[in-house]
Amino acid sequence: MIKKVFTFLLFTLSLLSFAQKSALKKELKKIIDGKNATVAVSVLSLDDAHLNLNINGDKKLPMQSVFKFHIALAVLDRVDKGEFKLDGRILIARPWLLENTWSPMREQLPPKGNVKTLLSRIIKFTVADSDNNGADILMRLIGGTPEVQKFMNSKDVKDFSIKFNEEEMHKVNDFQYQNYTTTNSMNNLLKKFYDQKIVSKTSTEFLMKTMEAASTGKNRLIAQLPENTVVAHKTGTSATQNGVTAATNDAGIVTLPNGKHYAISVFVSDSKEDEATNEKIIADISKKVWDYFIKRK
């Protein structure tokens, strides 16, 4: 008798959980409906198997600067192998600091001549500040985009392609579409990263802290979350050409008040909406997901 009651309770809880997940998905679809854009969203519980939800999660969409997360992982793997040190100084040739691109690092380094700076500093500029020159310098350090692709392949990261660096993407707009991933793939990578299956514990902690200090995306995943919520995330943003914005993205790991975590990736692609609307789509989705987990407790 007790066994039957217990089985019935489990069944009832399962139905309730399914209903809550279905309700969340409907709420997310309401945010997306009517928008002149392709929106993909994936949500994944990281500490248990509670939630794995997606809308358009298998669509291959341009990453833009989200790929700097992948680049940083490929570089940190070399650090783990002893090829480089985070506190080692890397020579940066002045011609590598291109002028016609987003680069806070360029503005903080000496204006003339070559300079050496810490590898950890370059990674922080690249990931936390989304520095384009930093990304290309890191790729140059390990052998270019093929080496990033090779590393991702070695970790069984599916639906990921990186063919062009930042300098090349600035020259040909369509190149960004060959640097793609899916939100499902992004979340699966974030899960492996969180589980320390991509790089070492030390490297994982370093990159997590770097992503938590991101200076970009204030109006995206973190915008509507409670103040001081810890979110380790990486944004990606394209230019707008002929009224179309190819990518307004944000992906990361959110820490809940109970200490548990979830991954969330939201990509807004080929949007004819304005920047504020694109970012609000991400912020609204993020808040709905947060509320779902808070109510669950």
Beta strands, then each sheet from edge to edge (+ up, - down):
strand 1: 38-45
strand 2: 52-55
strand 3: 61-62
strand 4: 89-92
strand 5: 115-118
strand 6: 160-161
strand 7: 180-181
strand 8: 231-237
strand 9: 240-241
strand 10: 244-255
strand 11: 261-271
sheet 1: 2+ 1- 11+ 10- 8+
sheet 2: 2+ 1- 11+ 10- 9+
sheet 3: 3+ 7- 6+
sheet 4: 4+ 5-
end
